[in-house]
């Protein structure tokens, strides 16, 4: 019997806490991979993988555009997070991640999907070095 794998991004997987977000922005490390700026922090709380998404209101005046970008980012992340999640579970580590879209134009889903995959591979590599 074959089981189908479900890809989900639940409420518990999102970075919601103001305190956790502030800590991430103050103490976290960052890198850029156009069109993203990525902040990450590996705390010792064993809380798993949590992620947040943002798009600049400076570059996208309409909330409709910002919401679309964040929706595309969430979808691309949801479909590609499995390798990183499994690695963190095997090492019993936790990770906070925040993706900020820094591009100036509305992107296509294919571009977001490709760049999100590249970002997640780089994060996986950085987490391996951090161990």
N, CA and C atoms as an extended XYZ file, in Angstrom:
393
Properties=species:S:1:pos:R:3:atomname:S:1:resname:S:1:resid:I:1 pbc="F F F"
N         0.841       -1.188        0.000 N   UNK     1
C         0.000        0.000        0.000 CA  UNK     1
C         0.883        1.247        0.000 C   UNK     1
N         0.630        2.142       -0.906 N   UNK     2
C         1.425        3.342       -1.039 CA  UNK     2
C         0.744        4.493       -0.289 C   UNK     2
N         1.539        5.207        0.496 N   UNK     3
C         0.990        6.354        1.203 CA  UNK     3
C         1.421        7.627        0.481 C   UNK     3
N         0.529        8.580        0.430 N   UNK     4
C         0.872        9.845       -0.200 CA  UNK     4
C         1.448       10.773        0.844 C   UNK     4
N         2.440       11.534        0.403 N   UNK     5
C         3.101       12.458        1.308 CA  UNK     5
C         2.386       13.803        1.244 C   UNK     5
N         2.078       14.360        2.405 N   UNK     6
C         1.397       15.642        2.456 CA  UNK     6
C         2.389       16.734        2.806 C   UNK     6
N         2.309       17.810        2.080 N   UNK     7
C         3.159       18.972        2.332 CA  UNK     7
C         2.284       20.029        2.972 C   UNK     7
N         2.629       20.386        4.215 N   UNK     8
C         1.797       21.339        4.936 CA  UNK     8
C         2.664       22.433        5.544 C   UNK     8
N         2.073       23.574        5.748 N   UNK     9
C         2.704       24.663        6.480 CA  UNK     9
C         1.693       25.097        7.536 C   UNK     9
N         1.803       24.476        8.691 N   UNK    10
C         0.833       24.700        9.755 CA  UNK    10
C         1.145       25.973       10.534 C   UNK    10
N         0.214       26.343       11.370 N   UNK    11
C         0.370       27.526       12.201 CA  UNK    11
C         1.579       27.377       13.131 C   UNK    11
N         1.827       26.153       13.617 N   UNK    12
C         2.952       25.917       14.532 CA  UNK    12
C         4.288       26.078       13.818 C   UNK    12
N         4.294       26.000       12.492 N   UNK    13
C         5.528       26.104       11.712 CA  UNK    13
C         5.877       27.547       11.359 C   UNK    13
N         4.992       28.467       11.683 N   UNK    14
C         5.225       29.865       11.328 CA  UNK    14
C         5.824       30.625       12.505 C   UNK    14
N         6.603       31.606       12.172 N   UNK    15
C         7.238       32.458       13.172 CA  UNK    15
C         6.264       33.574       13.518 C   UNK    15
N         5.529       33.411       14.611 N   UNK    16
C         4.462       34.339       14.978 CA  UNK    16
C         4.837       35.269       16.139 C   UNK    16
N         5.660       34.787       17.034 N   UNK    17
C         5.969       35.513       18.257 CA  UNK    17
C         6.816       36.765       17.984 C   UNK    17
N         6.383       37.887       18.515 N   UNK    18
C         7.130       39.138       18.375 CA  UNK    18
C         8.500       39.010       19.025 C   UNK    18
N         8.542       38.357       20.183 N   UNK    19
C         9.795       38.169       20.907 CA  UNK    19
C        10.792       37.328       20.094 C   UNK    19
N        10.317       36.240       19.504 N   UNK    20
C        11.186       35.378       18.691 CA  UNK    20
C        11.660       36.114       17.439 C   UNK    20
N        10.795       36.901       16.832 N   UNK    21
C        11.158       37.657       15.639 CA  UNK    21
C        12.203       38.718       15.971 C   UNK    21
N        12.014       39.438       17.081 N   UNK    22
C        12.985       40.448       17.504 CA  UNK    22
C        14.342       39.820       17.781 C   UNK    22
N        14.341       38.668       18.450 N   UNK    23
C        15.592       37.959       18.732 CA  UNK    23
C        16.278       37.560       17.436 C   UNK    23
N        15.517       37.091       16.480 N   UNK    24
C        16.067       36.694       15.191 CA  UNK    24
C        16.719       37.882       14.490 C   UNK    24
N        16.051       39.038       14.488 N   UNK    25
C        16.594       40.212       13.815 CA  UNK    25
C        17.808       40.784       14.551 C   UNK    25
N        17.877       40.638       15.862 N   UNK    26
C        19.005       41.172       16.631 CA  UNK    26
C        20.208       40.238       16.646 C   UNK    26
N        19.977       38.942       16.833 N   UNK    27
C        21.073       37.999       17.039 CA  UNK    27
C        21.350       37.103       15.836 C   UNK    27
N        20.431       37.054       14.884 N   UNK    28
C        20.547       36.126       13.772 CA  UNK    28
C        21.590       36.529       12.751 C   UNK    28
N        21.964       35.564       11.930 N   UNK    29
C        22.879       35.799       10.830 CA  UNK    29
C        22.054       36.005        9.566 C   UNK    29
N        22.656       36.653        8.565 N   UNK    30
C        21.905       36.901        7.350 CA  UNK    30
C        22.781       36.743        6.118 C   UNK    30
N        22.127       36.516        5.002 N   UNK    31
C        22.778       36.518        3.705 CA  UNK    31
C        21.748       36.912        2.666 C   UNK    31
N        22.224       37.309        1.498 N   UNK    32
C        21.334       37.683        0.407 CA  UNK    32
C        21.506       36.718       -0.750 C   UNK    32
N        20.399       36.357       -1.336 N   UNK    33
C        20.368       35.546       -2.543 CA  UNK    33
C        19.221       36.123       -3.357 C   UNK    33
N        19.556       37.039       -4.271 N   UNK    34
C        18.523       37.805       -4.957 CA  UNK    34
C        17.434       36.890       -5.498 C   UNK    34
N        16.181       37.173       -5.277 N   UNK    35
C        15.549       38.369       -4.729 CA  UNK    35
C        15.205       38.264       -3.243 C   UNK    35
N        15.954       37.469       -2.477 N   UNK    36
C        15.660       37.302       -1.055 CA  UNK    36
C        16.791       37.802       -0.182 C   UNK    36
N        16.420       38.298        0.977 N   UNK    37
C        17.350       38.493        2.070 CA  UNK    37
C        16.881       37.517        3.137 C   UNK    37
N        17.816       36.723        3.649 N   UNK    38
C        17.463       35.636        4.556 CA  UNK    38
C        18.123       35.866        5.903 C   UNK    38
N        17.332       35.828        6.960 N   UNK    39
C        17.844       35.880        8.322 CA  UNK    39
C        17.603       34.519        8.944 C   UNK    39
N        18.603       34.005        9.680 N   UNK    40
C        18.439       32.703       10.304 CA  UNK    40
C        19.158       32.675       11.645 C   UNK    40
N        18.624       31.856       12.523 N   UNK    41
C        19.167       31.698       13.868 CA  UNK    41
C        18.878       30.275       14.311 C   UNK    41
N        19.860       29.671       14.953 N   UNK    42
C        19.691       28.302       15.426 CA  UNK    42
C        19.694       28.296       16.958 C   UNK    42
N        18.530       28.525       17.578 N   UNK    43
C        18.458       28.542       19.037 CA  UNK    43
C        18.486       27.124       19.614 C   UNK    43
N        18.642       27.013       20.907 N   UNK    44
C        18.718       25.710       21.574 CA  UNK    44
C        17.416       25.335       22.265 C   UNK    44
N        16.286       25.748       21.716 N   UNK    45
C        15.022       25.459       22.394 CA  UNK    45
C        14.348       24.185       21.892 C   UNK    45
N        14.905       23.547       20.863 N   UNK    46
C        14.338       22.291       20.368 CA  UNK    46
C        12.926       22.430       19.843 C   UNK    46
N        12.615       23.584       19.300 N   UNK    47
C        11.248       23.874       18.858 CA  UNK    47
C        11.021       23.597       17.378 C   UNK    47
N        11.994       23.021       16.683 N   UNK    48
C        11.814       22.670       15.283 CA  UNK    48
C        12.114       23.820       14.343 C   UNK    48
N        11.509       23.780       13.191 N   UNK    49
C        11.728       24.750       12.127 CA  UNK    49
C        10.568       25.731       12.078 C   UNK    49
N        10.870       27.016       12.247 N   UNK    50
C         9.846       28.052       12.170 CA  UNK    50
C        10.291       29.098       11.160 C   UNK    50
N         9.324       29.608       10.402 N   UNK    51
C         9.659       30.505        9.301 CA  UNK    51
C         8.688       31.677        9.219 C   UNK    51
N         9.197       32.818        8.760 N   UNK    52
C         8.387       34.001        8.526 CA  UNK    52
C         8.672       34.555        7.137 C   UNK    52
N         7.731       35.307        6.593 N   UNK    53
C         7.861       35.845        5.243 CA  UNK    53
C         7.492       37.322        5.243 C   UNK    53
N         8.157       38.094        4.370 N   UNK    54
C         7.867       39.510        4.300 CA  UNK    54
C         8.138       40.046        2.895 C   UNK    54
N         7.428       41.087        2.540 N   UNK    55
C         7.668       41.821        1.297 CA  UNK    55
C         7.579       43.305        1.647 C   UNK    55
N         8.455       44.087        1.089 N   UNK    56
C         8.592       45.491        1.445 CA  UNK    56
C         7.445       46.349        0.925 C   UNK    56
N         6.913       47.180        1.809 N   UNK    57
C         5.870       48.115        1.379 CA  UNK    57
C         6.502       49.309        0.663 C   UNK    57
N         7.803       49.447        0.776 N   UNK    58
C         8.517       50.492        0.046 CA  UNK    58
C         8.515       50.180       -1.455 C   UNK    58
N         8.725       48.913       -1.793 N   UNK    59
C         8.778       48.513       -3.197 CA  UNK    59
C         7.398       48.160       -3.765 C   UNK    59
N         6.491       47.721       -2.909 N   UNK    60
C         5.158       47.312       -3.351 CA  UNK    60
C         4.120       48.057       -2.518 C   UNK    60
N         3.606       49.112       -3.093 N   UNK    61
C         2.686       49.983       -2.368 CA  UNK    61
C         1.345       49.314       -2.082 C   UNK    61
N         0.909       48.436       -2.995 N   UNK    62
C        -0.409       47.815       -2.835 CA  UNK    62
C        -0.297       46.550       -1.990 C   UNK    62
N        -1.155       46.441       -0.998 N   UNK    63
C        -1.163       45.261       -0.128 CA  UNK    63
C        -1.464       43.996       -0.929 C   UNK    63
N        -2.225       44.129       -1.995 N   UNK    64
C        -2.547       42.980       -2.843 CA  UNK    64
C        -1.263       42.365       -3.410 C   UNK    64
N        -0.344       43.222       -3.843 N   UNK    65
C         0.924       42.748       -4.402 CA  UNK    65
C         1.800       42.097       -3.332 C   UNK    65
N         1.881       42.738       -2.161 N   UNK    66
C         2.685       42.172       -1.062 CA  UNK    66
C         2.130       40.821       -0.631 C   UNK    66
N         0.812       40.724       -0.520 N   UNK    67
C         0.190       39.464       -0.113 CA  UNK    67
C         0.409       38.371       -1.147 C   UNK    67
N         0.376       38.721       -2.425 N   UNK    68
C         0.626       37.733       -3.475 CA  UNK    68
C         2.053       37.188       -3.393 C   UNK    68
N         3.009       38.078       -3.198 N   UNK    69
C         4.408       37.663       -3.091 CA  UNK    69
C         4.590       36.727       -1.902 C   UNK    69
N         4.015       37.090       -0.770 N   UNK    70
C         4.141       36.240        0.425 CA  UNK    70
C         3.449       34.901        0.221 C   UNK    70
N         2.323       34.902       -0.468 N   UNK    71
C         1.616       33.655       -0.750 CA  UNK    71
C         2.461       32.746       -1.647 C   UNK    71
N         3.103       33.317       -2.663 N   UNK    72
C         3.987       32.543       -3.540 CA  UNK    72
C         5.193       31.998       -2.770 C   UNK    72
N         5.748       32.816       -1.882 N   UNK    73
C         6.901       32.379       -1.080 CA  UNK    73
C         6.512       31.234       -0.152 C   UNK    73
N         5.360       31.342        0.493 N   UNK    74
C         4.904       30.282        1.392 CA  UNK    74
C         4.694       28.974        0.647 C   UNK    74
N         4.108       29.056       -0.538 N   UNK    75
C         3.844       27.859       -1.326 CA  UNK    75
C         5.148       27.187       -1.772 C   UNK    75
N         6.094       27.969       -2.255 N   UNK    76
C         7.379       27.419       -2.684 CA  UNK    76
C         8.126       26.804       -1.506 C   UNK    76
N         8.079       27.462       -0.363 N   UNK    77
C         8.740       26.938        0.837 CA  UNK    77
C         8.074       25.640        1.294 C   UNK    77
N         6.752       25.629        1.307 N   UNK    78
C         5.995       24.471        1.768 CA  UNK    78
C         6.358       23.217        0.980 C   UNK    78
N         6.553       23.364       -0.311 N   UNK    79
C         6.847       22.216       -1.161 CA  UNK    79
C         8.302       21.761       -1.098 C   UNK    79
N         9.204       22.607       -0.572 N   UNK    80
C        10.627       22.282       -0.612 CA  UNK    80
C        11.303       22.153        0.748 C   UNK    80
N        10.576       22.311        1.823 N   UNK    81
C        11.177       22.343        3.151 CA  UNK    81
C        11.544       20.969        3.707 C   UNK    81
N        11.113       19.890        3.089 N   UNK    82
C        11.222       18.546        3.658 CA  UNK    82
C        12.660       18.148        4.003 C   UNK    82
N        13.620       18.399        3.091 N   UNK    83
C        15.019       18.009        3.348 CA  UNK    83
C        15.574       18.718        4.578 C   UNK    83
N        15.343       20.013        4.668 N   UNK    84
C        15.827       20.778        5.813 CA  UNK    84
C        15.164       20.312        7.096 C   UNK    84
N        13.875       20.067        7.046 N   UNK    85
C        13.133       19.619        8.219 CA  UNK    85
C        13.635       18.260        8.711 C   UNK    85
N        13.862       17.333        7.788 N   UNK    86
C        14.363       16.000        8.161 CA  UNK    86
C        15.760       16.074        8.753 C   UNK    86
N        16.601       16.943        8.191 N   UNK    87
C        17.960       17.096        8.717 CA  UNK    87
C        17.931       17.632       10.148 C   UNK    87
N        17.092       18.638       10.388 N   UNK    88
C        16.994       19.215       11.728 CA  UNK    88
C        16.451       18.205       12.730 C   UNK    88
N        15.476       17.391       12.308 N   UNK    89
C        14.931       16.357       13.191 CA  UNK    89
C        15.988       15.321       13.542 C   UNK    89
N        16.793       14.917       12.562 N   UNK    90
C        17.813       13.900       12.818 CA  UNK    90
C        18.901       14.423       13.759 C   UNK    90
N        19.215       15.707       13.664 N   UNK    91
C        20.234       16.318       14.536 CA  UNK    91
C        19.638       16.875       15.823 C   UNK    91
N        18.327       16.841       15.953 N   UNK    92
C        17.596       17.389       17.096 CA  UNK    92
C        17.953       18.851       17.340 C   UNK    92
N        17.902       19.620       16.267 N   UNK    93
C        18.187       21.043       16.339 CA  UNK    93
C        16.935       21.829       15.970 C   UNK    93
N        16.963       23.109       16.253 N   UNK    94
C        15.861       23.980       15.857 CA  UNK    94
C        16.428       25.112       15.003 C   UNK    94
N        15.548       25.744       14.247 N   UNK    95
C        15.985       26.809       13.347 CA  UNK    95
C        14.873       27.831       13.180 C   UNK    95
N        15.243       29.090       13.226 N   UNK    96
C        14.329       30.188       12.925 CA  UNK    96
C        14.796       30.780       11.601 C   UNK    96
N        13.859       31.031       10.724 N   UNK    97
C        14.171       31.486        9.372 CA  UNK    97
C        13.210       32.600        8.994 C   UNK    97
N        13.729       33.647        8.360 N   UNK    98
C        12.874       34.742        7.910 CA  UNK    98
C        13.302       35.125        6.499 C   UNK    98
N        12.368       35.043        5.553 N   UNK    99
C        12.639       35.369        4.152 CA  UNK    99
C        12.007       36.714        3.815 C   UNK    99
N        12.831       37.642        3.349 N   UNK   100
C        12.359       38.971        2.968 CA  UNK   100
C        12.548       39.116        1.463 C   UNK   100
N        11.478       39.421        0.755 N   UNK   101
C        11.563       39.617       -0.686 CA  UNK   101
C        12.077       41.022       -0.949 C   UNK   101
N        13.215       41.146       -1.663 N   UNK   102
C        13.834       42.450       -1.894 CA  UNK   102
C        13.756       42.904       -3.344 C   UNK   102
N        13.152       42.107       -4.227 N   UNK   103
C        13.038       42.482       -5.634 CA  UNK   103
C        12.146       43.700       -5.815 C   UNK   103
N        12.216       44.277       -6.997 N   UNK   104
C        11.449       45.498       -7.277 CA  UNK   104
C        10.212       45.239       -8.124 C   UNK   104
N        10.138       44.054       -8.761 N   UNK   105
C         9.007       43.747       -9.632 CA  UNK   105
C         8.283       42.502       -9.146 C   UNK   105
N         7.010       42.401       -9.503 N   UNK   106
C         6.241       41.209       -9.153 CA  UNK   106
C         6.848       39.985       -9.844 C   UNK   106
N         7.190       38.950       -9.076 N   UNK   107
C         7.856       37.787       -9.667 CA  UNK   107
C         6.860       36.741      -10.164 C   UNK   107
N         7.349       35.841      -11.004 N   UNK   108
C         6.591       34.665      -11.412 CA  UNK   108
C         6.814       33.582      -10.374 C   UNK   108
N         5.893       32.635      -10.307 N   UNK   109
C         6.019       31.539       -9.352 CA  UNK   109
C         7.273       30.709       -9.609 C   UNK   109
N         7.618       30.492      -10.873 N   UNK   110
C         8.783       29.667      -11.212 CA  UNK   110
C        10.069       30.266      -10.640 C   UNK   110
N        10.196       31.588      -10.724 N   UNK   111
C        11.381       32.269      -10.186 CA  UNK   111
C        11.430       32.109       -8.667 C   UNK   111
N        10.304       32.329       -8.007 N   UNK   112
C        10.241       32.183       -6.554 CA  UNK   112
C        10.578       30.757       -6.144 C   UNK   112
N        10.024       29.778       -6.841 N   UNK   113
C        10.257       28.368       -6.515 CA  UNK   113
C        11.739       28.023       -6.636 C   UNK   113
N        12.348       28.452       -7.725 N   UNK   114
C        13.769       28.160       -7.970 CA  UNK   114
C        14.666       28.821       -6.918 C   UNK   114
N        14.426       30.081       -6.633 N   UNK   115
C        15.264       30.815       -5.684 CA  UNK   115
C        15.044       30.335       -4.246 C   UNK   115
N        13.831       29.951       -3.912 N   UNK   116
C        13.557       29.402       -2.583 CA  UNK   116
C        14.317       28.100       -2.393 C   UNK   116
N        14.348       27.265       -3.413 N   UNK   117
C        15.110       26.020       -3.360 CA  UNK   117
C        16.583       26.284       -3.136 C   UNK   117
N        17.137       27.286       -3.818 N   UNK   118
C        18.545       27.647       -3.652 CA  UNK   118
C        18.815       28.146       -2.228 C   UNK   118
N        17.898       28.943       -1.693 N   UNK   119
C        18.046       29.458       -0.327 CA  UNK   119
C        18.021       28.310        0.682 C   UNK   119
N        17.100       27.377        0.523 N   UNK   120
C        16.999       26.254        1.464 CA  UNK   120
C        18.232       25.360        1.405 C   UNK   120
N        18.799       25.169        0.222 N   UNK   121
C        20.038       24.391        0.112 CA  UNK   121
C        21.181       25.097        0.817 C   UNK   121
N        21.244       26.407        0.674 N   UNK   122
C        22.306       27.174        1.346 CA  UNK   122
C        22.135       27.134        2.863 C   UNK   122
N        20.908       27.237        3.332 N   UNK   123
C        20.638       27.149        4.770 CA  UNK   123
C        21.051       25.781        5.295 C   UNK   123
N        20.735       24.726        4.565 N   UNK   124
C        21.108       23.369        4.957 CA  UNK   124
C        22.626       23.255        5.089 C   UNK   124
N        23.334       23.839        4.148 N   UNK   125
C        24.800       23.827        4.178 CA  UNK   125
C        25.329       24.610        5.387 C   UNK   125
N        24.731       25.776        5.655 N   UNK   126
C        25.155       26.594        6.798 CA  UNK   126
C        24.869       25.911        8.127 C   UNK   126
N        23.737       25.219        8.212 N   UNK   127
C        23.387       24.499        9.441 CA  UNK   127
C        24.362       23.354        9.657 C   UNK   127
N        24.768       22.663        8.588 N   UNK   128
C        25.755       21.588        8.701 CA  UNK   128
C        27.091       22.102        9.218 C   UNK   128
N        27.505       23.291        8.753 N   UNK   129
C        28.751       23.907        9.209 CA  UNK   129
C        28.643       24.347       10.667 C   UNK   129
N        27.451       24.742       11.069 N   UNK   130
C        27.206       25.246       12.428 CA  UNK   130
C        27.271       24.123       13.462 C   UNK   130
N        27.058       22.869       13.060 N   UNK   131
C        27.041       21.714       13.964 CA  UNK   131
C        28.386       21.452       14.453 C   UNK   131
